[in-house]
Amino acid sequence: MTTRADSSAHLKVAAICAGVTFGMLGMAYAAVPLYQWFCQVTGYAGTTQRAEAPTGTVLDKTITIRFDANTSNELNWDFAPKERAVTLKIGEKGQTAYTASNISSDRSFGTATFNVTPGIAGAYFNKIECFCFTEQELAAGQSVDMPVIFFVDPDIVNDPLLKGTNTITLSYTFFPDDEAEAAAQAALKAGENSKSRL
């Protein structure tokens, strides 16, 4: 026969198990945003920063930014930088562009991931404008130039881990954006359904 103390102990264990389960579920959902926040703050894994404008300080020291482009095999686009590298003063605003062409016979959507090498330089590489902030839509056969406006924070020269670094590589990889594609298909279907009712 179960005593009142045994019942209380069982309830306590069940409550603890439920709390741990819900806590783990909450941490699982929070893991991705927390990781993204950590990468953006620290530049970990080459994650770049976002800024409204340069700091206003321009050093009499130059740095070369190389540009790299990759495309997932699942996205039928040609994607390349318009120039391979640019050299500018640290703190100076720079601008370049990438070209994307949809070589398929259908409209498609893409989204770009990005990083810099060396990875620790991501904490100092700031983007003011970038096509990577939103998904891109290209009609069949369409080509577009996509600008990137950036600067390298002058504090980079004070980082002992980057002493002697005179080149940073900015790399993008385009992947299909399945969510945008599904939303566009749903909107198209809804439009066709409303026309058929008229």
Backbone as a ProteinNet text record, in pm:
[ID]
protein_1_A
[PRIMARY]
MTTRADSSAHLKVAAICAGVTFGMLGMAYAAVPLYQWFCQVTGYAGTTQRAEAPTGTVLDKTITIRFDANTSNELNWDFAPKERAVTLKIGEKGQTAYTASNISSDRSFGTATFNVTPGIAGAYFNKIECFCFTEQELAAGQSVDMPVIFFVDPDIVNDPLLKGTNTITLSYTFFPDDEAEAAAQAALKAGENSKSRL
[TERTIARY]
84	0	89.2	58.8	139.2	102.8	204.8	180.4	173.1	128.8	118.1	256.9	361	497.5	547.6	515.1	554.7	487.6	361.1	288.4	349.2	383.1	443.4	579.9	657.8	789.7	775	676.5	653.2	611.4	525.6	482.5	600.2	686.6	802.6	896.4	920	1006.5	943.8	813.4	744.3	752.7	737	744.6	886.2	987.1	1125.8	1152.5	1107.4	1126.1	1056.4	934.9	862.5	935	983.7	1057.5	1184.2	1258	1380.7	1346.6	1240.3	1199.4	1163.4	1080.6	1041.1	1160.8	1248.4	1368.7	1458.2	1473.1	1555.4	1492	1360.5	1291.6	1311.3	1298.7	1319.7	1461.3	1560	1699.6	1723.8	1657.8	1674	1623.1	1508.7	1454.7	1539.6	1598.2	1678.7	1820.9	1865.1	2004.7	2045.5	1962.9	1999.2	2006.7	1904.4	1917.1	2032.4	2055.2	2166	2300.1	2313.1	2437.2	2460.2	2352.9	2365.4	2405.8	2345	2379.1	2525.5	2567.9	2707	2803.6	2773.6	2859.8	2865.7	2752	2748.9	2826.7	2817.5	2886.5	3037.2	3076.7	3218.8	3289.1	3211.5	3274	3315.1	3268.8	3304.9	3264.8	3349.4	3327.3	3317.5	3381.2	3384.6	3257.4	3169.6	3045.1	3076.1	3025.4	3051.1	2951.6	2977.3	2892.8	2807.1	2701.9	2620.5	2639.2	2643.3	2661.6	2583.5	2551.4	2482.1	2580.3	2700.7	2800.9	2937.2	3044.2	3178.5	3197	3300.7	3325.1	3369.2	3418.6	3469.1	3620	3681.6	3827.4	3883.1	3975	4040.1	4190.7	4250.2	4392.7	4475.3	4599.6	4690.8	4756.2	4672.4	4718.4	4614.8	4659.7	4565.6	4545.6	4433.7	4401.8	4335	4362.8	4303.1	4187.6	4074.4	3956.9	3941.4	3946.7	3923.1	3778.2	3723.6	3583	3570.9	3489.6	3471.3	3321.3	3285.3	3143.9	3126.8	3023.8	2991.2	2839.6	2798.2	2655.2	2626.4	2521.1	2477.9	2442.1	2468.2	2431.5	2280.5	2203.5	2057.8	1998.6	2083.9	2036.8	2103.3	2022.7	2075.6	2106.6	2202.3	2243.4	2392.8	2433.2	2572.9	2591.4	2693.4	2713.2	2862.8	2901.5	3044	3064.5	3180.5	3211	3247.3	3214.8	3250.1	3398.6	3460.5	3605.2	3656.6	3778.5	3834.3	3885.6	3930	3984.9	3982.9	3985.3	3995.9	4084.6	4167.8	4252.8	4206.9	4184.8	4138.5	4201.4	4188.9	4241.2	4150	4209.7	4130.6	4042.9	3912.8	3814	3742.6	3799.2	3738.3	3622.3	3517.7	3402.8	3438.8	3412	3436.5	3307.1	3307.6	3188.8	3231.9	3158.7	3178.7	3041.2	3038.4	2911.6	2938.5	2838	2837.7	2730.3	2748	2648.2	2587.7	2455.1	2384.2	2297.3	2298.8	2217.7	2144.2	2014.1	1932.4	1939.4	2010.6	2028.9	1927	1826.4	1721.4	1606.6	1507.7	1391.8	1274.7	1299.5	1195.1	1243.1	1148.5	1181.4	1230.1	1328.1	1376	1421.6	1432.8	1467.9	1594.8	1680.1	1803.4	1831.5	1907.2	1953.2	2100.6	2175.8	2320.6	2367.2	2455.6	2528.5	2664	2731.2	2856.4	2948.6	3076.7	3175.6	3301.7	3393.7	3522.5	3633.1	3746.9	3866.5	3979.3	4057.1	4048.6	3921.5	3870.7	3742.2	3734.6	3841.5	3839.8	3823.1	3853.5	3837.9	3691.4	3599.5	3456.9	3410.5	3478.2	3440.8	3469.2	3551.9	3591.8	3540.6	3482.9	3433.5	3286.6	3255.3	3119.4	3054.6	2931	2855.3	2745.6	2743	2640	2522	2550.3	2445.8	2492.4	2399.2	2436.8	2313.4	2327.8	2219.8	2190.4	2283.6	2265.8	2167.2	2123.5	2029.3	1887.6	1857.4	1724.2	1736.6	1626	1627.6	1623.3	1673.9	1677.4	1587.2	1517.7	1429	1476.4	1496	1535.6	1441.1	1391.8	1310	1400.4	1341.4	1418.9	1503	1633.2	1723.1	1763.9	1711.6	1742.6	1881.4	1950.2	2078.6	2069.2	2131.4	2130.6	2268.4	2299.3	2417.6	2371.1	2442.2	2403.2	2517.3	2496.2	2604.7	2632.1	2754.5	2796.2	2874.4	2831.5	2901.8	2953.4	3080.1	3144.2	3257.1	3310.1	3433.8	3495.7	3624.4	3695.7	3720.2	3672.5	3685.4	3833.1	3871.7	4011.3	4064.2	3974.8	4019.8	4090.5	4080.8	4146.6	4297.7	4355.8	4501.6	4544.4	4449	4481	4464.1	4418.7	4397.2	4527.2	4588.5	4716.1	4705.1	4585	4566.8	4563.8	4543	4537.7	4656.3	4756.4	4874.9	4938.3	4963.6	5024.2	4923.9	4794.7	4692.8	4673.6	4695.4	4675.7	4575.6	4512.4	4411.4	4296.9	4175	4054.5	3977.9	3930.4	3848	3702.1	3616.5	3472	3410.6	3345.3	3293.1	3142.5	3073.1	2928.2	2897.4	2793.9	2740.5	2590	2537.1	2392.6	2329.8	2217.1	2138.1	1995.2	1920	1778.7	1703.2	1610.1	1526.1	1390	1376.7	1255	1132.1	1149.6	1035	979.6	1068.2	1023.1	957.8	1014	957.3	817.1	799	667.7	567.1	610.1	519.9	477.3	570.7	538.5	441.2	461.8	372	231.3	225.6	94.9	23	96.3	36.2	-13.2	65.5	26.8	-99.7	-103.6	-220.5	-343.9	-326.5	-439.5	-491.1	-400.5	-440.4	-516.9	-472.1	-541.4	-679.8	-690.4	-820.3	-919	-870.2	-960.9	-1006.7	-919.8	-958.5	-1062.3	-1046.4	-1140.2	-1279.4	-1290.2	-1421.3	-1494.6	-1421.7	-1485.8	-1563.2
-118.2	0	125.5	217.7	338.8	437.2	485.8	583.9	722.6	817	955.2	1012	972.7	1019.5	968.7	840.3	784.4	860.7	891.4	965.9	1103.7	1169.5	1301.8	1295.3	1191.9	1174.7	1149.8	1067.2	1038.1	1164.7	1243.8	1368.8	1465.3	1467.7	1556.6	1514	1384.1	1332.5	1362.3	1342	1368.8	1517	1603.8	1748.4	1786.7	1729.1	1758.4	1710.1	1589	1534.8	1622.3	1665.4	1752.1	1885.9	1940.3	2066.5	2054.9	1944.6	1921.8	1906.3	1832.6	1810.9	1943.2	2023.3	2152	2247.3	2242.6	2324.8	2288.4	2158.2	2113.8	2152.9	2143.6	2186.6	2335.8	2414.9	2558.8	2591.4	2522.2	2545.6	2505.4	2398.9	2355.9	2464.4	2524.7	2631.4	2758.2	2783	2903.7	2888.7	2766.9	2742.9	2816.7	2811	2874.6	3025.9	3094.4	3239.4	3279.3	3203.3	3235.1	3218.2	3113.6	3090.9	3203.3	3242.7	3351.8	3481.2	3508.8	3628.8	3623.8	3509.4	3494.1	3516.9	3459.4	3475.8	3621.3	3690.3	3829.4	3920	3892.1	3975.8	3951.9	3825	3791.9	3777.8	3765.7	3738	3592.6	3507.7	3366.1	3301.9	3214.1	3142.1	3236.6	3352.2	3444.7	3523	3527.3	3603.2	3752.2	3822.5	3965.9	4045.4	4174.7	4265.1	4350.4	4411.3	4507	4644.6	4746.6	4884	4978.7	5095.1	5198.9	5281	5302.3	5385.9	5355.2	5392.5	5375.3	5455.6	5423.9	5488.4	5633.2	5671.3	5806.5	5814.1	5706.3	5700.2	5620.5	5680.9	5612.4	5613.7	5494.5	5482.2	5494.5	5528.8	5537.3	5399.9	5297.4	5159.7	5089.8	5016.9	4953.6	4805.7	4756.1	4613.7	4572.2	4451.3	4399	4306.9	4329.9	4244.3	4161.7	4031.5	3941.1	3896.3	3868.3	3830.2	3690.5	3607.9	3468.4	3441.7	3357.8	3326.2	3177.1	3119.6	2977.7	2964	2858.1	2832.8	2686	2660.9	2524.4	2455.3	2325.1	2247.2	2245.3	2275.9	2272.7	2402.3	2503.5	2632.7	2658.1	2667.9	2679.2	2825.4	2882.7	3020.3	3025.8	3125.4	3163.7	3280.2	3274.3	3374.6	3403.8	3530.8	3564.3	3709.1	3740.9	3880.7	3956	4084.4	4165.7	4199.3	4195.7	4214.4	4115.5	4071	3967.8	4023.6	4148.8	4207.4	4358.7	4423.3	4568	4600.3	4700.6	4745.2	4883.5	4901.8	5028.3	5053.2	5174.8	5207.9	5149.6	5108.7	5054.7	5165.9	5139.8	5238.4	5306.7	5295.4	5358	5273	5340.6	5268.9	5214.3	5085	5021.9	4972.1	4954.6	4903.7	4811.7	4703.2	4612	4557.5	4467.2	4403.8	4261.7	4181.4	4044.8	4037.9	3949	3928.1	3789.1	3783.9	3656.2	3644.1	3526.9	3500.2	3368.8	3373.9	3252.1	3186.3	3074.9	3008.2	2896.2	2890.6	2790	2849.1	2767.5	2814	2852	2856.8	2891.7	3001.2	3076.9	3172.9	3095.2	3150.9	3083.7	3184.5	3136.7	3219.8	3166.1	3257.9	3217.3	3302.9	3247.1	3321.4	3290	3390.5	3374.9	3366.2	3269.3	3266.5	3332	3372.7	3446	3425.6	3447.5	3452.8	3519.3	3545.7	3600.7	3509.9	3516.6	3444.3	3545.4	3546	3460	3486	3380.2	3388.3	3495	3514.2	3613.1	3755.6	3777.5	3910.9	3949.5	3854.1	3884.1	3986.6	3992.9	4090.6	4233.4	4250.7	4383.4	4416.8	4318.8	4340.4	4378.6	4501.5	4555.5	4575.7	4529.4	4550	4653.1	4753.5	4857.9	4817.9	4763.8	4716.3	4585.2	4490.2	4360.2	4286.4	4220.9	4138.4	4018.9	3987.2	3871.6	3898.7	4023.6	4055.7	4006.6	3983.7	3937.5	3829.5	3758.3	3658.4	3729.9	3662.3	3718.6	3636	3704.2	3637.9	3674.6	3572.7	3595.8	3522.4	3593.8	3530.7	3445.8	3359.1	3274.7	3361.9	3336.8	3411.2	3548.8	3590.2	3723.9	3728.7	3842.3	3869.3	4000.1	4005	4127.3	4150.5	4278.9	4316.3	4345.6	4288.9	4303.3	4368.5	4490.6	4563	4515.3	4536.8	4516.7	4642	4706.4	4823.8	4786.9	4812.3	4758.9	4849.7	4820	4881.1	4789.1	4805.5	4729.1	4821.2	4780.5	4861.6	4884.2	5009	5037.9	4963.2	4915.5	4840.2	4710.3	4669.1	4545.9	4551.8	4671.8	4683.3	4662.5	4667.1	4646.8	4501.9	4415	4274.3	4197.4	4146	4075.9	3949	3890.7	3769.2	3799.3	3926	3963.9	4050.9	4055.2	4135.8	4085.1	4175.5	4137.8	4092.4	4087.6	4049.4	4163.2	4136.6	4241.8	4202.1	4083.3	4037.4	3970	4003.7	3936.8	3887.7	3765	3710	3707.8	3773.4	3774	3671.1	3571.8	3460.4	3446.5	3423.7	3400.8	3267.3	3202.6	3082.8	3098.8	3087.8	3096.3	2958.6	2950.2	2827.9	2857.5	2755.1	2779.7	2822.2	2914	2957.4	2890.7	2773.3	2692.7	2759.1	2832.6	2899.3	3009.2	3090.1	3197.1	3137.6	3028.7	2960.3	2909.2	2846.6	2793.7	2906.5	3018.6	3132.7	3191.3	3200.2	3253.5	3162.2	3032	2934.6	2943.7	2959.2	2970.2	3097.4	3208.5	3335.3	3325.4	3260.2	3241.4	3157.4	3049.8	2961.4	3033.8	3115.3	3191.4	3290.9	3354.1	3448.3	3380.1	3260.9	3185.7	3142.5	3101.7	3060.1	3177.2	3297.2	3411.5	3453.6	3439.1	3473	3374.5	3247.3	3146.4	3163.9	3230.6	3253.8	3369.1	3456.8	3575.9	3541.2
0	0	0	-89.5	-104.4	4.7	71.6	177.5	117.6	202.7	159	125.8	200.2	176.1	40.9	7.3	-123	-237	-223.1	-327	-346.4	-237.4	-245.5	-314.9	-284.7	-346.7	-496.5	-534.4	-676.8	-752.3	-690.8	-753.2	-769.3	-668.9	-674.4	-787.9	-801.1	-908.6	-1045.2	-1058.5	-1184.8	-1221.3	-1121	-1146.3	-1190.6	-1126.6	-1164.1	-1306.5	-1338.9	-1475.2	-1579.5	-1549.4	-1642.9	-1658.6	-1547.8	-1554.1	-1637.7	-1618	-1696.2	-1844	-1875	-2013.9	-2081.5	-2016.4	-2074.3	-2082.7	-1982.9	-1986	-2104.2	-2129.7	-2242.7	-2375.7	-2385.1	-2507.5	-2530.3	-2423.4	-2435.1	-2479	-2423.3	-2461	-2606.3	-2651.3	-2791.1	-2886.6	-2855	-2939.8	-2931.2	-2814.8	-2796.5	-2849	-2874.5	-2910.9	-3038.3	-3142.2	-3269.5	-3255.3	-3201	-3186.1	-3093.8	-2986.9	-2897	-2966.4	-3046.5	-3120.6	-3222.2	-3293.2	-3389.9	-3320.6	-3205.6	-3130.5	-3086.7	-3034.2	-2990.3	-3106.5	-3223.6	-3341	-3386.2	-3383.8	-3427.8	-3332.6	-3202.7	-3105.7	-3109.2	-3121.4	-3110.5	-3244.7	-3353.9	-3483.3	-3495.9	-3404.2	-3405.4	-3538	-3587.4	-3712.9	-3832.3	-3821.3	-3934.4	-3955.1	-3853.3	-3865.5	-3864.8	-3965	-3975.9	-3892.1	-3880.5	-3802.9	-3896.9	-3840.9	-3916.6	-3856	-3940.8	-3893.2	-3982.4	-3929.7	-4006.1	-4088.7	-4032.1	-4098.2	-4038.4	-4108.4	-4051.7	-3923.5	-3849.4	-3720	-3734.7	-3851.4	-3871.9	-3860.9	-3811	-3800.4	-3917.2	-3991.4	-4103.2	-4075.8	-4074.4	-4046	-4173.3	-4156.2	-4269.5	-4290.8	-4290	-4310	-4396.8	-4496.4	-4588.8	-4557	-4605.9	-4595.6	-4725.8	-4770.1	-4893.5	-4858.4	-4923.8	-4906.5	-5034	-5021	-5134.7	-5131.6	-5248.4	-5259.7	-5320.3	-5255.1	-5295.4	-5311.3	-5408.2	-5432.9	-5458.7	-5399	-5416.2	-5429.6	-5496.5	-5513.1	-5484.5	-5408.5	-5381.4	-5512.9	-5520.7	-5639.7	-5663.3	-5558	-5568.6	-5624.8	-5645.1	-5695.2	-5829.9	-5934.2	-6070.4	-6104.8	-6031.4	-6051.5	-6080.5	-6160	-6170	-6074.3	-5992.2	-5888.9	-5877.9	-5891.1	-5890	-5848.5	-5789.1	-5759	-5886	-5890.8	-6008	-6008.7	-5890.4	-5880.7	-5777	-5794.8	-5707.1	-5575.3	-5574.2	-5451.3	-5461	-5344.5	-5337.3	-5216.8	-5231.7	-5121	-5078.7	-4947.9	-4895.6	-4759.3	-4711.6	-4579.7	-4472.5	-4362.8	-4251.1	-4194.9	-4187.4	-4142.8	-4257.1	-4378.6	-4497.1	-4548.2	-4596.2	-4652.3	-4789.7	-4810.8	-4940	-5001.2	-5130.6	-5199.5	-5312.2	-5326	-5437.8	-5476.1	-5571.3	-5610.8	-5656.4	-5639.4	-5690.9	-5798.7	-5894.5	-5998.9	-5982.4	-5986.6	-5981.5	-6105.8	-6167.6	-6287.1	-6268.4	-6289.8	-6284.6	-6421.7	-6430.9	-6559.4	-6581.2	-6492.9	-6509.5	-6590.9	-6619.6	-6696.3	-6605.5	-6474.5	-6377.9	-6283.3	-6231	-6126.2	-6004.4	-5932.4	-5812.2	-5708.7	-5585.5	-5471.2	-5407.7	-5365.1	-5299.8	-5179	-5087	-4970.2	-4950.5	-4907.9	-4898	-4752.8	-4727.2	-4601.6	-4627.5	-4523	-4542.6	-4424.2	-4447	-4341	-4393.3	-4304	-4344.2	-4293	-4360.9	-4320.1	-4312.2	-4204.4	-4086.3	-4005	-3942.8	-3874.1	-3767.7	-3695.3	-3586.8	-3638.8	-3765.3	-3825.4	-3841.2	-3827.8	-3837.8	-3736.6	-3621.2	-3518.4	-3563.2	-3667.9	-3713.7	-3854	-3920.6	-4056.4	-4049.4	-4087.7	-4074.8	-4211.3	-4224	-4347.4	-4322.4	-4409.8	-4403.1	-4489.8	-4605.6	-4697.6	-4757.9	-4767.7	-4823.5	-4873.4	-4986.8	-5041.5	-4951.5	-4862.7	-4774.6	-4661.3	-4644.1	-4537.6	-4569.6	-4696.1	-4736.6	-4843.2	-4868.2	-4975.6	-5110.6	-5210.6	-5346.1	-5436.8	-5525.6	-5622.3	-5762.6	-5845.1	-5983.6	-6077.3	-6178.3	-6282.5	-6370.4	-6448	-6539.2	-6630.9	-6634.5	-6721.1	-6670.2	-6556.1	-6504	-6441.4	-6459.5	-6395.3	-6318.9	-6201.9	-6121.9	-6061.4	-6039.2	-5963.3	-5820.6	-5723.8	-5584.3	-5506.8	-5455.9	-5389	-5246.9	-5204.6	-5066.4	-5026.6	-4918.9	-4867.2	-4728.2	-4703.4	-4583.8	-4537.3	-4418.7	-4370.3	-4266	-4245.2	-4143.1	-4024.5	-3907.8	-3787.1	-3753.6	-3728.5	-3695	-3572.6	-3484.6	-3367.4	-3404.3	-3529.8	-3572.7	-3548.8	-3556.6	-3539.3	-3394.5	-3300.8	-3159.4	-3115.1	-3205.3	-3170.8	-3193.5	-3086.4	-3103.3	-3188.3	-3194.1	-3274.1	-3423.8	-3459.9	-3601.6	-3642	-3556.5	-3586.7	-3715.2	-3806.8	-3933.9	-4038.9	-4004.6	-4103.3	-4202	-4328.3	-4428.9	-4536.7	-4519.9	-4615.9	-4541.9	-4580.1	-4529.9	-4651.7	-4645.8	-4754.3	-4711.7	-4789.5	-4766.9	-4860.9	-4802.5	-4881.6	-4864.5	-4976.7	-4977.2	-5042.3	-4992.6	-5057.7	-5069.3	-5191.2	-5213.7	-5206.7	-5135.5	-5123.6	-5167.5	-5210	-5241.2	-5115.5	-5130	-5019	-5036	-4976.1	-4993.8	-4933.4	-4823	-4759.6	-4849.1	-4907.1	-4997.2	-5121.1	-5170.1	-5286.9	-5255.9	-5139.7	-5100.4	-5082.8	-5022.3	-5002.9	-5137.1	-5232	-5364.6	-5437.4	-5426.3	-5490.4	-5429.7	-5296.1	-5229.2	-5272.4	-5283.4	-5326.8	-5470.4	-5555.3	-5694.7	-5704.8	-5626.2	-5627.8	-5575.6	-5470	-5414.4	-5517.7	-5591	-5695.9	-5807.2	-5846.1	-5951.5	-5905.8	-5777.5	-5723.3	-5718.7	-5680.9	-5673.4	-5813.5	-5913.7	-6051.9	-6103.1	-6065.5	-6117	-6057.3	-5939.8	-5878.3	-5944.1	-6011.8	-6073.2	-6198.2
[MASK]
++++++++++++++++++++++++++++++++++++++++++++++++++++++++++++++++++++++++++++++++++++++++++++++++++++++++++++++++++++++++++++++++++++++++++++++++++++++++++++++++++++++++++++++++++++++++++++++++++++++

